[in-house]
Structures are given as structure tokens and as C-alpha cells.
Amino acid sequence: MRKKVWIIIGILIVMIGIFAIGIWLGQPDNQKMNQVAGVSIKIKEGTLTNTGATIIITDTTDKN
């Protein structure tokens, strides 16, 4: 009986580990994803609240 409990606990630990690694590897790299040459985005100082913010997007390229 004890052996079965330890086997079940071991299987659960392995499954949780695999699930956690899957989530970790699935996270996007925000630094790479948000980099666009000539375009920047920032939050206007003093406008960040629990319900919103004012965002300033600056485009210094000649592209539309």
C-alpha cells in the first residue's frame, strides 16, 4: 500500500514539473517581441491607474 502511494506521489511530481516547464517555455520573450526599429511606446507619467493609462507611441520612421 505504501509503495503505491509513493509511486502516485512521484508521478504527480513529474507531471507538475512537466506542466511547469511547458508554461515556462511557452512564455513569449517580451523584449524581442516589442522591439521595432524607430518605434517606441511608453506610459505617460502620472497616468497609470488600476483602470487605465495614457500610452504614448512615437514613430520616427518614414513608413506608414
Jmol script that loads the backbone (N, CA, C; Angstrom):
load data "model"
ATOM      1  N   MET A   1       0.818  -1.195   0.000  1.00  0.00           N
ATOM      2  CA  MET A   1       0.000   0.000   0.000  1.00  0.00           C
ATOM      3  C   MET A   1       0.863   1.261   0.000  1.00  0.00           C
ATOM      4  N   ARG A   2       1.897   1.304   0.847  1.00  0.00           N
ATOM      5  CA  ARG A   2       2.772   2.475   0.912  1.00  0.00           C
ATOM      6  C   ARG A   2       3.509   2.686  -0.397  1.00  0.00           C
ATOM      7  N   LYS A   3       3.890   1.593  -1.038  1.00  0.00           N
ATOM      8  CA  LYS A   3       4.619   1.688  -2.287  1.00  0.00           C
ATOM      9  C   LYS A   3       3.751   2.356  -3.358  1.00  0.00           C
ATOM     10  N   LYS A   4       2.469   2.032  -3.394  1.00  0.00           N
ATOM     11  CA  LYS A   4       1.554   2.632  -4.364  1.00  0.00           C
ATOM     12  C   LYS A   4       1.402   4.136  -4.127  1.00  0.00           C
ATOM     13  N   VAL A   5       1.335   4.529  -2.867  1.00  0.00           N
ATOM     14  CA  VAL A   5       1.211   5.949  -2.532  1.00  0.00           C
ATOM     15  C   VAL A   5       2.440   6.709  -3.009  1.00  0.00           C
ATOM     16  N   TRP A   6       3.631   6.170  -2.766  1.00  0.00           N
ATOM     17  CA  TRP A   6       4.856   6.838  -3.199  1.00  0.00           C
ATOM     18  C   TRP A   6       4.959   6.886  -4.721  1.00  0.00           C
ATOM     19  N   ILE A   7       4.490   5.867  -5.401  1.00  0.00           N
ATOM     20  CA  ILE A   7       4.501   5.869  -6.863  1.00  0.00           C
ATOM     21  C   ILE A   7       3.555   6.948  -7.388  1.00  0.00           C
ATOM     22  N   ILE A   8       2.372   7.052  -6.801  1.00  0.00           N
ATOM     23  CA  ILE A   8       1.415   8.081  -7.218  1.00  0.00           C
ATOM     24  C   ILE A   8       1.968   9.476  -6.953  1.00  0.00           C
ATOM     25  N   ILE A   9       2.583   9.673  -5.796  1.00  0.00           N
ATOM     26  CA  ILE A   9       3.183  10.971  -5.468  1.00  0.00           C
ATOM     27  C   ILE A   9       4.300  11.302  -6.464  1.00  0.00           C
ATOM     28  N   GLY A  10       5.128  10.335  -6.789  1.00  0.00           N
ATOM     29  CA  GLY A  10       6.203  10.550  -7.757  1.00  0.00           C
ATOM     30  C   GLY A  10       5.671  10.922  -9.127  1.00  0.00           C
ATOM     31  N   ILE A  11       4.636  10.224  -9.567  1.00  0.00           N
ATOM     32  CA  ILE A  11       4.032  10.531 -10.869  1.00  0.00           C
ATOM     33  C   ILE A  11       3.446  11.943 -10.870  1.00  0.00           C
ATOM     34  N   LEU A  12       2.788  12.328  -9.786  1.00  0.00           N
ATOM     35  CA  LEU A  12       2.229  13.676  -9.697  1.00  0.00           C
ATOM     36  C   LEU A  12       3.319  14.743  -9.742  1.00  0.00           C
ATOM     37  N   ILE A  13       4.417  14.505  -9.048  1.00  0.00           N
ATOM     38  CA  ILE A  13       5.526  15.464  -9.054  1.00  0.00           C
ATOM     39  C   ILE A  13       6.093  15.607 -10.467  1.00  0.00           C
ATOM     40  N   VAL A  14       6.268  14.499 -11.160  1.00  0.00           N
ATOM     41  CA  VAL A  14       6.789  14.548 -12.535  1.00  0.00           C
ATOM     42  C   VAL A  14       5.809  15.298 -13.441  1.00  0.00           C
ATOM     43  N   MET A  15       4.514  15.023 -13.308  1.00  0.00           N
ATOM     44  CA  MET A  15       3.521  15.694 -14.141  1.00  0.00           C
ATOM     45  C   MET A  15       3.481  17.198 -13.874  1.00  0.00           C
ATOM     46  N   ILE A  16       3.568  17.594 -12.618  1.00  0.00           N
ATOM     47  CA  ILE A  16       3.592  19.013 -12.277  1.00  0.00           C
ATOM     48  C   ILE A  16       4.847  19.671 -12.848  1.00  0.00           C
ATOM     49  N   GLY A  17       5.977  18.987 -12.764  1.00  0.00           N
ATOM     50  CA  GLY A  17       7.213  19.516 -13.330  1.00  0.00           C
ATOM     51  C   GLY A  17       7.120  19.711 -14.834  1.00  0.00           C
ATOM     52  N   ILE A  18       6.579  18.736 -15.529  1.00  0.00           N
ATOM     53  CA  ILE A  18       6.424  18.849 -16.986  1.00  0.00           C
ATOM     54  C   ILE A  18       5.482  20.004 -17.323  1.00  0.00           C
ATOM     55  N   PHE A  19       4.392  20.134 -16.580  1.00  0.00           N
ATOM     56  CA  PHE A  19       3.442  21.217 -16.801  1.00  0.00           C
ATOM     57  C   PHE A  19       4.112  22.576 -16.576  1.00  0.00           C
ATOM     58  N   ALA A  20       4.891  22.712 -15.503  1.00  0.00           N
ATOM     59  CA  ALA A  20       5.564  23.976 -15.191  1.00  0.00           C
ATOM     60  C   ALA A  20       6.590  24.331 -16.265  1.00  0.00           C
ATOM     61  N   ILE A  21       7.344  23.348 -16.738  1.00  0.00           N
ATOM     62  CA  ILE A  21       8.328  23.607 -17.796  1.00  0.00           C
ATOM     63  C   ILE A  21       7.625  24.029 -19.078  1.00  0.00           C
ATOM     64  N   GLY A  22       6.495  23.400 -19.390  1.00  0.00           N
ATOM     65  CA  GLY A  22       5.730  23.777 -20.578  1.00  0.00           C
ATOM     66  C   GLY A  22       5.254  25.212 -20.516  1.00  0.00           C
ATOM     67  N   ILE A  23       4.790  25.643 -19.363  1.00  0.00           N
ATOM     68  CA  ILE A  23       4.355  27.031 -19.207  1.00  0.00           C
ATOM     69  C   ILE A  23       5.550  27.972 -19.332  1.00  0.00           C
ATOM     70  N   TRP A  24       6.646  27.618 -18.703  1.00  0.00           N
ATOM     71  CA  TRP A  24       7.841  28.469 -18.723  1.00  0.00           C
ATOM     72  C   TRP A  24       8.378  28.627 -20.141  1.00  0.00           C
ATOM     73  N   LEU A  25       8.420  27.554 -20.910  1.00  0.00           N
ATOM     74  CA  LEU A  25       8.928  27.619 -22.273  1.00  0.00           C
ATOM     75  C   LEU A  25       7.944  28.304 -23.213  1.00  0.00           C
ATOM     76  N   GLY A  26       6.673  28.312 -22.874  1.00  0.00           N
ATOM     77  CA  GLY A  26       5.665  28.922 -23.717  1.00  0.00           C
ATOM     78  C   GLY A  26       5.530  30.422 -23.555  1.00  0.00           C
ATOM     79  N   GLN A  27       6.214  30.999 -22.571  1.00  0.00           N
ATOM     80  CA  GLN A  27       6.127  32.433 -22.346  1.00  0.00           C
ATOM     81  C   GLN A  27       6.881  33.173 -23.449  1.00  0.00           C
ATOM     82  N   PRO A  28       6.257  34.205 -24.043  1.00  0.00           N
ATOM     83  CA  PRO A  28       6.952  34.973 -25.081  1.00  0.00           C
ATOM     84  C   PRO A  28       8.055  35.828 -24.477  1.00  0.00           C
ATOM     85  N   ASP A  29       9.056  36.081 -25.254  1.00  0.00           N
ATOM     86  CA  ASP A  29      10.141  36.966 -24.834  1.00  0.00           C
ATOM     87  C   ASP A  29       9.719  38.388 -25.178  1.00  0.00           C
ATOM     88  N   ASN A  30       9.184  39.101 -24.194  1.00  0.00           N
ATOM     89  CA  ASN A  30       8.624  40.429 -24.427  1.00  0.00           C
ATOM     90  C   ASN A  30       9.647  41.421 -24.968  1.00  0.00           C
ATOM     91  N   GLN A  31      10.886  41.292 -24.569  1.00  0.00           N
ATOM     92  CA  GLN A  31      11.898  42.220 -25.043  1.00  0.00           C
ATOM     93  C   GLN A  31      12.067  42.109 -26.554  1.00  0.00           C
ATOM     94  N   LYS A  32      12.123  40.909 -27.074  1.00  0.00           N
ATOM     95  CA  LYS A  32      12.284  40.717 -28.508  1.00  0.00           C
ATOM     96  C   LYS A  32      10.992  41.044 -29.250  1.00  0.00           C
ATOM     97  N   MET A  33       9.868  40.704 -28.660  1.00  0.00           N
ATOM     98  CA  MET A  33       8.587  40.880 -29.321  1.00  0.00           C
ATOM     99  C   MET A  33       8.245  42.357 -29.495  1.00  0.00           C
ATOM    100  N   ASN A  34       8.666  43.217 -28.579  1.00  0.00           N
ATOM    101  CA  ASN A  34       8.292  44.623 -28.613  1.00  0.00           C
ATOM    102  C   ASN A  34       9.319  45.524 -29.281  1.00  0.00           C
ATOM    103  N   GLN A  35      10.373  44.973 -29.826  1.00  0.00           N
ATOM    104  CA  GLN A  35      11.393  45.802 -30.440  1.00  0.00           C
ATOM    105  C   GLN A  35      11.074  46.033 -31.912  1.00  0.00           C
ATOM    106  N   VAL A  36      10.839  47.302 -32.267  1.00  0.00           N
ATOM    107  CA  VAL A  36      10.630  47.703 -33.652  1.00  0.00           C
ATOM    108  C   VAL A  36      11.503  48.932 -33.871  1.00  0.00           C
ATOM    109  N   ALA A  37      12.361  48.881 -34.875  1.00  0.00           N
ATOM    110  CA  ALA A  37      13.283  49.987 -35.136  1.00  0.00           C
ATOM    111  C   ALA A  37      12.511  51.266 -35.434  1.00  0.00           C
ATOM    112  N   GLY A  38      12.801  52.325 -34.698  1.00  0.00           N
ATOM    113  CA  GLY A  38      12.193  53.626 -34.934  1.00  0.00           C
ATOM    114  C   GLY A  38      10.840  53.834 -34.273  1.00  0.00           C
ATOM    115  N   VAL A  39      10.355  52.854 -33.532  1.00  0.00           N
ATOM    116  CA  VAL A  39       9.055  52.980 -32.862  1.00  0.00           C
ATOM    117  C   VAL A  39       9.258  52.721 -31.373  1.00  0.00           C
ATOM    118  N   SER A  40       8.694  53.603 -30.543  1.00  0.00           N
ATOM    119  CA  SER A  40       8.786  53.401 -29.101  1.00  0.00           C
ATOM    120  C   SER A  40       7.404  53.591 -28.484  1.00  0.00           C
ATOM    121  N   ILE A  41       7.211  53.001 -27.334  1.00  0.00           N
ATOM    122  CA  ILE A  41       5.949  53.111 -26.604  1.00  0.00           C
ATOM    123  C   ILE A  41       6.282  53.317 -25.130  1.00  0.00           C
ATOM    124  N   LYS A  42       5.554  54.232 -24.502  1.00  0.00           N
ATOM    125  CA  LYS A  42       5.762  54.453 -23.077  1.00  0.00           C
ATOM    126  C   LYS A  42       4.460  54.918 -22.448  1.00  0.00           C
ATOM    127  N   ILE A  43       4.388  54.809 -21.131  1.00  0.00           N
ATOM    128  CA  ILE A  43       3.218  55.262 -20.385  1.00  0.00           C
ATOM    129  C   ILE A  43       3.499  56.679 -19.898  1.00  0.00           C
ATOM    130  N   LYS A  44       2.551  57.581 -20.182  1.00  0.00           N
ATOM    131  CA  LYS A  44       2.705  58.969 -19.757  1.00  0.00           C
ATOM    132  C   LYS A  44       2.763  59.025 -18.235  1.00  0.00           C
ATOM    133  N   GLU A  45       3.757  59.724 -17.733  1.00  0.00           N
ATOM    134  CA  GLU A  45       3.977  59.788 -16.290  1.00  0.00           C
ATOM    135  C   GLU A  45       2.763  60.369 -15.578  1.00  0.00           C
ATOM    136  N   GLY A  46       2.363  59.710 -14.489  1.00  0.00           N
ATOM    137  CA  GLY A  46       1.255  60.174 -13.676  1.00  0.00           C
ATOM    138  C   GLY A  46      -0.115  59.717 -14.146  1.00  0.00           C
ATOM    139  N   THR A  47      -0.174  58.912 -15.226  1.00  0.00           N
ATOM    140  CA  THR A  47      -1.487  58.496 -15.743  1.00  0.00           C
ATOM    141  C   THR A  47      -1.801  57.030 -15.476  1.00  0.00           C
ATOM    142  N   LEU A  48      -0.886  56.271 -14.907  1.00  0.00           N
ATOM    143  CA  LEU A  48      -1.105  54.854 -14.656  1.00  0.00           C
ATOM    144  C   LEU A  48      -1.995  54.664 -13.430  1.00  0.00           C
ATOM    145  N   THR A  49      -3.141  54.008 -13.638  1.00  0.00           N
ATOM    146  CA  THR A  49      -4.071  53.722 -12.543  1.00  0.00           C
ATOM    147  C   THR A  49      -4.458  52.249 -12.607  1.00  0.00           C
ATOM    148  N   ASN A  50      -5.305  51.827 -11.679  1.00  0.00           N
ATOM    149  CA  ASN A  50      -5.796  50.444 -11.683  1.00  0.00           C
ATOM    150  C   ASN A  50      -6.711  50.167 -12.870  1.00  0.00           C
ATOM    151  N   THR A  51      -7.271  51.200 -13.461  1.00  0.00           N
ATOM    152  CA  THR A  51      -8.241  51.004 -14.544  1.00  0.00           C
ATOM    153  C   THR A  51      -7.743  51.448 -15.906  1.00  0.00           C
ATOM    154  N   GLY A  52      -6.592  52.098 -15.994  1.00  0.00           N
ATOM    155  CA  GLY A  52      -6.122  52.540 -17.309  1.00  0.00           C
ATOM    156  C   GLY A  52      -4.821  53.306 -17.238  1.00  0.00           C
ATOM    157  N   ALA A  53      -4.424  53.797 -18.408  1.00  0.00           N
ATOM    158  CA  ALA A  53      -3.197  54.580 -18.528  1.00  0.00           C
ATOM    159  C   ALA A  53      -3.240  55.318 -19.854  1.00  0.00           C
ATOM    160  N   THR A  54      -2.447  56.369 -19.958  1.00  0.00           N
ATOM    161  CA  THR A  54      -2.267  57.057 -21.223  1.00  0.00           C
ATOM    162  C   THR A  54      -0.965  56.560 -21.821  1.00  0.00           C
ATOM    163  N   ILE A  55      -1.040  56.046 -23.048  1.00  0.00           N
ATOM    164  CA  ILE A  55       0.116  55.460 -23.715  1.00  0.00           C
ATOM    165  C   ILE A  55       0.558  56.385 -24.844  1.00  0.00           C
ATOM    166  N   ILE A  56       1.848  56.635 -24.928  1.00  0.00           N
ATOM    167  CA  ILE A  56       2.422  57.471 -25.986  1.00  0.00           C
ATOM    168  C   ILE A  56       3.231  56.579 -26.910  1.00  0.00           C
ATOM    169  N   ILE A  57       2.847  56.554 -28.190  1.00  0.00           N
ATOM    170  CA  ILE A  57       3.572  55.787 -29.201  1.00  0.00           C
ATOM    171  C   ILE A  57       4.266  56.792 -30.104  1.00  0.00           C
ATOM    172  N   THR A  58       5.574  56.657 -30.261  1.00  0.00           N
ATOM    173  CA  THR A  58       6.357  57.555 -31.086  1.00  0.00           C
ATOM    174  C   THR A  58       6.945  56.777 -32.249  1.00  0.00           C
ATOM    175  N   ASP A  59       6.667  57.232 -33.484  1.00  0.00           N
ATOM    176  CA  ASP A  59       7.156  56.584 -34.692  1.00  0.00           C
ATOM    177  C   ASP A  59       8.056  57.568 -35.418  1.00  0.00           C
ATOM    178  N   THR A  60       9.352  57.281 -35.478  1.00  0.00           N
ATOM    179  CA  THR A  60      10.305  58.172 -36.148  1.00  0.00           C
ATOM    180  C   THR A  60      10.711  57.654 -37.525  1.00  0.00           C
ATOM    181  N   THR A  61       9.984  56.649 -38.016  1.00  0.00           N
ATOM    182  CA  THR A  61      10.287  56.111 -39.351  1.00  0.00           C
ATOM    183  C   THR A  61       9.448  56.857 -40.396  1.00  0.00           C
ATOM    184  N   ASP A  62       9.774  56.654 -41.661  1.00  0.00           N
ATOM    185  CA  ASP A  62       9.018  57.257 -42.751  1.00  0.00           C
ATOM    186  C   ASP A  62       7.943  56.317 -43.273  1.00  0.00           C
ATOM    187  N   LYS A  63       7.745  55.184 -42.619  1.00  0.00           N
ATOM    188  CA  LYS A  63       6.781  54.188 -43.056  1.00  0.00           C
ATOM    189  C   LYS A  63       5.412  54.445 -42.421  1.00  0.00           C
ATOM    190  N   ASN A  64       4.374  54.000 -43.112  1.00  0.00           N
ATOM    191  CA  ASN A  64       3.027  54.089 -42.559  1.00  0.00           C
ATOM    192  C   ASN A  64       2.788  52.968 -41.587  1.00  0.00           C
TER     193      ASN A  64
END
end "model"
wireframe off; spacefill off
backbone 0.3
color backbone group
